[in-house]
Amino acid sequence: MPKPFQPSVVTANHLLDGDVIYQTAADEWSRNLSDAEVLTDEADAQIRLLHAQSQPAVTVGAYLAEVALSVEGPEPTHFREEFRKTGPSNYAHGKQVGAAPGPLEASEETI
């Protein structure tokens, strides 16, 4: 029996800098998981994923990542997604030192 669909977000890596990005409800991309559109319907999620995969000028490796809902927004349910959210752990830099990730700049986005 297949596993029931869980709330998910569309995630990928940005083509030019490799950073983790999340698809928003406004059909844009953000580096911040809290900006991501949480998808609760499996059919809608598959459509959003296909749309993300059709943007090879922006994204690499788009897929659905399960999330749990919290008061702060979506939170990863798997350690891999937690790691992707916070960035490399070899030393504190980028997301780990408080550099606030956010929406991609217009010059970075080719959608």
N, C-alpha and C positions, 0 to 999 in steps of 0.2 A: 504494500500500500504506500503510495507516495506521501511524502511529508507535506502537511498543510502549509500553505503560503504564509510567510511571516512578513511583517512590515520591512520594507527594504528601501535603499537609496541606490541611484545609479552613480557609480564611481569609475574613475579612469585615471590615467596619468596624462599630464599636459605634454603635448608633443615636443615643444621646444625646450622646456626646462625639467621635465620629468616629475614635477611636483604632483602630489595627489590632488585631484579635483573632484567636485561633486556637482551633479546637475540640479539646478534650482527649478522651482515651479514656473519662473519667468523664462524658462528655456535658455538660461545662461549657465555659466560655470563659476564655481566659487572654490577657494582653497579651504573654506571653513565648513565642517560637517554640519554645524548648526544652521547653515543657510540651505542645506539640501532639502529637496522635496521628498517627503516620506510617502512611499507608495504602498497602499494597503490592498489594492486589487491586482491580482496576478496578471490579468489581460492588459491592464493599463501599464503595469510595470514592464511587460514584454514590449509594448509599443514604445515606451520611453527609452528602453534599452536599444531597440533597433534604431531609433532616431540618433542616439548617442554614437552608436557604432557607424553611422553613416557620415560622421564628421571627422574623417581621417586627417584633416588639416589642423584639428585642434586636439584630438584625443588619441590615446593608444590604450588598448586593452580594456575597454569598457565592460563592466559587469555589474550585476546586482549584489549588493552587500546587505545582509540582514542587520536590522537595528532594533533597539529597544527604545520606547518613548519615555522621556523623563521631562522634568520641568525645565531643564536647560536645553531641551531639544533632543534630537536623535543621538543615541549612544551606541557604539559598536557592541555586538554580542560575541564577537570572536577576537581572540588575541591578535590575529593577523591584521584586522581592521583597526584595532587600537594602536598597533605599531605604525600602521600607515598614517593614522590621524596625527600622531605626535612626531613622527619623523625618526631618523636614525638615532640610535642610543649610544653611539660610540663617544660622543661628547656633546655638551649643551650648545646648541646653535639653532638658528631659525625659529621654528615653532616652540622649541623647548625653552627659549629665553624670553618669551613673551612677544615676539614679533607677531603681531596680529594678522593672521591670514584673512583674506576676504575675497571679494569678487575680483575676477581677472580684469586688468585694465583694458580699455577699449583697444589699445595697440596690440595687446596679447591675444585678443579674441578675434577669430576670423569667421564667426558664425554669421 
